[in-house]
Amino acid sequence: MSPLFTLTTDFGASSSYPAQLKGVLLTAIPDARIVDVSHDVPAYDVVAAALILEAAVPWFPRDAIHLAVIDPGVGTARRGLVVMDGEGRRLVGPDNGIFTPFLGRGARVHALSEHGGVLPPLRSATFHGRDLFAPSAAYLARGGTAGALGPEVPDPVLLPWPTAVREGEEVRGLVLCPDPFGNLVTSIRGADLGGASVLEVDVAGRRCRFVRTYGEGERGELLALVGSGGRVEIAVREGSAARLLGGGRDFQVRVVLGRAVPP
């Protein structure tokens, strides 16, 4: 089967930049399959991109190659990377923390050497997505090895990645970022609730009702639920929690648990 690539960028769907990435990939591999995860990541928002990748990448075949270009440091000394996570997934992009969700146990990381003999000379210092990352992804898809692209990296950049803290019957966390609907994605995962019922959820001093689905809320009601990505979200039915609360990133979230819910 022809190679599968995914693209995640902050280029904007109406710009020519996504098409230029696809042109490089299709020139190298005319029968390539290409899936646009998103080209509307908020500009320079590495955290939002990391969360999008965390949610989307596990649903693709493991031999897919994931090209992610949110790169405010383009043209500087920041490295380009090939990441192979502990389950064999391959991701290509800048070394700015965007791959934090995939840098756990078993991950292997290589730098992209611009003059290693594998890649063509860079044509632009401001578009590594087209001139460095896409050719690297195509090289991997044609059977090339990460080691041939550059040396192993022992210290890839990691984002500050908040997790949940449990104290007694309370679980505390932070809002990481809003999604396109204005739902606030938090550092609390559904698994952190331990199968218990939820008695109370507070965010930024506001009480939320915990529900199973968005539709269980009243229109305009502030809600909390476990979203499809497995994280607790703060939402407003048919509205925007980010707008209602005046932002969202780094807001404190507190969940009070009750008894375990029978399976």
Secondary structure as the mmCIF struct_conf table of DSSP 4:
data_model
#
loop_
_struct_conf.conf_type_id
_struct_conf.id
_struct_conf.beg_label_comp_id
_struct_conf.beg_label_asym_id
_struct_conf.beg_label_seq_id
_struct_conf.end_label_comp_id
_struct_conf.end_label_asym_id
_struct_conf.end_label_seq_id
STRN STRN1 LEU A 4 THR A 9
BEND BEND1 ASP A 10 PHE A 11
TURN_TY1_P TURN_TY1_P1 ALA A 13 SER A 14
BEND BEND2 SER A 15 SER A 16
HELX_RH_AL_P HELX_RH_AL_P1 TYR A 17 ALA A 28
TURN_TY1_P TURN_TY1_P2 PRO A 30 ASP A 31
STRN STRN2 ARG A 33 SER A 38
BEND BEND3 HIS A 39 HIS A 39
BEND BEND4 VAL A 41 VAL A 41
HELX_LH_PP_P HELX_LH_PP_P1 PRO A 42 PRO A 42
TURN_TY1_P TURN_TY1_P3 ALA A 43 TYR A 44
HELX_RH_AL_P HELX_RH_AL_P2 VAL A 46 ALA A 56
HELX_RH_3T_P HELX_RH_3T_P1 VAL A 57 TRP A 59
BEND BEND5 PHE A 60 PHE A 60
TURN_TY1_P TURN_TY1_P4 ARG A 62 ASP A 63
STRN STRN3 ILE A 65 VAL A 69
TURN_TY1_P TURN_TY1_P5 PRO A 72 GLY A 75
BEND BEND6 THR A 76 ALA A 77
HELX_LH_PP_P HELX_LH_PP_P2 ARG A 78 ARG A 79
STRN STRN4 GLY A 80 MET A 84
TURN_TY1_P TURN_TY1_P6 GLY A 86 GLU A 87
BEND BEND7 GLY A 88 GLY A 88
STRN STRN5 ARG A 90 PRO A 94
BEND BEND8 ASP A 95 GLY A 97
TURN_TY1_P TURN_TY1_P7 ILE A 98 PHE A 99
HELX_RH_3T_P HELX_RH_3T_P2 THR A 100 PHE A 102
BEND BEND9 GLY A 104 GLY A 104
TURN_TY1_P TURN_TY1_P8 ARG A 105 GLY A 106
STRN STRN6 ARG A 108 ALA A 111
HELX_LH_PP_P HELX_LH_PP_P3 LEU A 112 SER A 113
TURN_TY1_P TURN_TY1_P9 GLU A 114 HIS A 115
BEND BEND10 GLY A 116 LEU A 119
HELX_LH_PP_P HELX_LH_PP_P4 PRO A 120 LEU A 122
BEND BEND11 ARG A 123 ARG A 123
BEND BEND12 ALA A 125 THR A 126
HELX_RH_AL_P HELX_RH_AL_P3 HIS A 128 HIS A 128
HELX_RH_PI_P HELX_RH_PI_P1 GLY A 129 PHE A 133
HELX_RH_AL_P HELX_RH_AL_P4 ALA A 134 ALA A 141
TURN_TY1_P TURN_TY1_P10 ARG A 142 GLY A 143
HELX_RH_AL_P HELX_RH_AL_P5 ALA A 146 LEU A 149
BEND BEND13 GLY A 150 GLY A 150
STRN STRN7 GLU A 152 GLU A 152
BEND BEND14 PRO A 154 PRO A 154
STRN STRN8 VAL A 165 GLU A 167
TURN_TY1_P TURN_TY1_P11 GLY A 168 GLU A 169
STRN STRN9 GLU A 170 PRO A 178
TURN_TY1_P TURN_TY1_P12 PRO A 180 PHE A 181
BEND BEND15 GLY A 182 GLY A 182
STRN STRN10 LEU A 184 ARG A 189
HELX_RH_3T_P HELX_RH_3T_P3 GLY A 190 LEU A 193
TURN_TY1_P TURN_TY1_P13 GLY A 194 GLY A 195
STRN STRN11 ALA A 196 VAL A 203
TURN_TY1_P TURN_TY1_P14 ALA A 204 GLY A 205
STRN STRN12 ARG A 206 PHE A 210
BEND BEND16 ARG A 212 THR A 213
HELX_RH_3T_P HELX_RH_3T_P4 TYR A 214 GLU A 216
BEND BEND17 GLY A 217 GLY A 217
HELX_LH_PP_P HELX_LH_PP_P5 GLU A 218 GLU A 218
TURN_TY1_P TURN_TY1_P15 ARG A 219 GLY A 220
STRN STRN13 LEU A 222 VAL A 226
TURN_TY1_P TURN_TY1_P16 SER A 228 GLY A 229
BEND BEND18 GLY A 230 GLY A 230
STRN STRN14 ARG A 231 VAL A 236
TURN_TY1_P TURN_TY1_P17 ARG A 237 GLU A 238
BEND BEND19 GLY A 239 GLY A 239
HELX_RH_AL_P HELX_RH_AL_P6 ALA A 241 LEU A 245
TURN_TY1_P TURN_TY1_P18 GLY A 246 GLY A 246
TURN_TY1_P TURN_TY1_P19 ARG A 249 ASP A 250
STRN STRN15 GLN A 252 ALA A 260
HELX_LH_PP_P HELX_LH_PP_P6 VAL A 261 PRO A 262
#
